[in-house]
């Protein structure tokens, strides 16, 4: 899924790319840049907060705080759906 990561409290540039590793407490968040050669990796996540009714997450890591906005989710194609047999 494509995301935008904004660092809070500073004038840092936004990181735009594909979310490789989802935000979970204790693990790092990994965002792959569109060139496919570089990644942005945060320090381990301490807290994840989600805004109700939207695709916006607030992350607190060991060193920083971020706002993570989900731009698009991957579509599920008919081939990737599991088939149900009777």
N, C-alpha and C positions, 0 to 999 in steps of 0.2 A: 504494500500500500504506500502511496505517496504522502509525505508529510512535510511540514515546515516546523522547524525547531527554533524558537526565539529564546535567547538568554535574557533573563529578567535582571533589571537593575543596572544595565550597562548599554552602551551604544554598539554592541557587537552585531555583526551581520547575521542574518537569518541563514540557517542551514536548510537547504531544500534537497530532498532525495527520497530514496526508498527505505522504509523501515525494515531492517534486517532482524533485529532482536527487539521484542516487545518490552515495554517498561514493566519490570517486576522488582519488588523489593529485594535488595541484595545483589542484583545483577546489573550489568552495564547496558546502556542503550546504544545500539549501533545503527547508523544511518549511512547508506551507500550513496555516494554522489552519482549524478547522471552519467558521468564518464565511465563508470564501472570499475575504475582503477583505484579510487580513494574512498576512505570511510571516515566518518566522524564518530568517535567513541567517547562516551561520558564516563565519569567515575561511577562507582556503584550507587544505585538508587536507594535512598532512605525512605522516601514517602511518595506515593502516587495519589493524586486527587483528580477526580473527573467531574467536569461541569455537567449537571443534570440536563438531559435532553440535547446534548451537543457532542461533537467529536473533538472536544478540547480537553487536554489533560495538563495538569500542573505537576511538575516533577521536582523533587528536592533530592539532589545528589550529595555526595560527601563534600564537594567544593562549591556547588552552584545551584541555582534554581532556574527552571526552564518552563516555557509554555509550548506544548506539543499540539499542533493542529493537524488533524487528518484531512488531507485534500481529496483523496479518492481511495476507494477500496477495490481490491481485485474482484473482477466478476467471475462467477462460478459457471463454467461452461458445462454443456451436457455430457461431455466426455469425462469430466472429472467427478461427476456425481456418482455415488455408489449405486449399483443396480440392485433392485429388490427382486428376489425370486420367491415365488409362491410354492 
